[in-house]
Amino acid sequence: MKSVILGSILLLVFGVVLFVAIPNGIWIPSRLPDGAISPAAWPRVVTIGLMFLGAVLIVQGLKQRKVSPAPTPVPPAADDLPGPVARLKIVAAVALLALYAWGLHVIGIVLSSALAFFLFALLYGERRLTILLPVAVLLPVGLYYFFTQVAHIPMPTGIFG
């Protein structure tokens, strides 16, 4: 039943995003350069994908309901609550997101994203630097190249622009 509720919420929220927020919140120029896509294209793609996942959750929830009887609710035990380390990680993640948002305009999206990816991965347990460092550098650089050179979407460059 939780899947049906969550899927319905996803469909409703992202339906509003698709039909209200994107058309009213994203300015689309009347003339785009040749080969450029609309600034609303990627938000639409992501929104439609999330709506599709909401529909999948609804279907799975309805199938589960037909197959198995409703489970007996079990009250949460004290062990189910996050411990102090988990709570500290949540606070650190929120602080990292705030730093990332600030850093976007100061040091640019590439450096800010590389640092944020690296710190998030460390925070949540990744210790293989041979994997972490190349991904933390190449992923933001590759995405920056794609969005600026292929999709022609300007990105914040910070002190490097």
Summary of the structure (lengths in Angstrom):
residues: 161
radius of gyration: 20.8
end to end distance: 50.4
largest distance: 59.8
contacts: 394
relative contact order: 0.11
helix: 73%
strand: 0%
